[in-house]
């Protein structure tokens, strides 16, 4: 199984948490960045873990955040840029997101998008730069996300469906990812992710193994791996 979005670096004991995840069959996970410093946490050295750097729309960042991000992208090996995007709780300025999308384009990296509220300009910015995107933590009505998958981007579902299977059933097979978005041991991703795979597999009329294989293929495609 793959956890396409987890804040494992924030756990009190990331190594123990990752060991528990590996024990239940979680082989890969992506740790996004939300603020400086843009450098990999020690846990990112563990096999199967990848990481991204980005400035979350609810964080202002220091005056030189863009220079810091540029340095991090050029001196380490992140697989994506983000979490970046738009959140109505953090203002309506998209310049921070566009700057990061521009950096991703220059380095041929995909982006991890955070979106809370209606913001068609975010997708327009991604499209105009020609970058691949993962829209993370998606649940609820499929029409909220349809324009993203119709544009060829990935929809990361989770962490809690709460019985609403509409989106899990609607996302095209080649664009579905799954995530826990877990931030601490209390979120228990080693329990939450297997349960999520079971729920989504049932909703789509698949075996869990078939879904696991599909998500693995999609995750590689999102990262631009063969």
C-alpha positions, 0 to 999 in steps of 0.5 A, a space after each residue: 500500500 501507498 500513503 500518498 500524503 502523510 506528515 510523518 516528520 511531525 510524529 513524536 517517534 517517526 521511526 516507530 510509526 513507519 515501522 508500524 506502517 511497514 508491518 501492515 503492508 504500507 511500502 511507500 509514503 510521501 511526506 509533504 512540506 508546509 513551511 521552512 526549513 526546506 530540508 529533509 527530516 531524518 526519517 526521510 532517509 528510510 527506504 520507501 519514504 519520499 518527501 516534498 518541499 512547499 509553503 502551505 497557503 496558511 503560512 506566510 513564511 519569511 521574506 526570503 522563503 522563495 530563495 530558501 525553497 529554491 535552495 532546498 529544491 536544488 540541494 536535496 532530492 524532493 520528488 514534488 513541490 508542495 503543499 501549495 495552493 489556496 485556502 480561504 482561511 488564509 486570504 485570497 492571494 495566489 502569488 505564493 502558489 504561482 511562485 511555487 508552481 513556477 519553481 516546479 515547472 523549472 525543475 520538472 517536478 509535480 505539485 501537491 495542491 491544497 485547496 479549501 474553497 472555490 478557486 478556479 484560478 488555482 487549476 488555471 495556474 497549474 494548467 498554464 504551467 503544464 505541471 502534473 498535480 495531486 489534489 490532496 485530502 479529497 472527499 465528498 461530492 465528485 463535482 468539486 474535483 471533476 475539473 481536476 481529473 478531467 484536466 489529467 491530474 490526480 485525486 488523493 482520497 482520504 483520510 476518512 470517507 465517513 460513509 460517503 463513497 461517491 468520490 471513491 466511485 467516481 474518480 477514474 482508475 488511472 488518477 486515484 490516490 489514497 492518503 491518511 494526511 496523518 499528523 501524529 500517532 493519534 491518527 494511527 495511519 497504520 490502522 487508517 490506511 488499510 481501512 481506507 483501501 478496504 473501503 475504496 476497494 469495496 466501493 469500486 467493486 475491486 479486490 484490495 490487491 487490485 486497488 493496491 496495484 492501481 494506486 502504485 501505478 498511479 503514484 509512479 505516474 504522478 512522480 513521473 517514474 517509469 
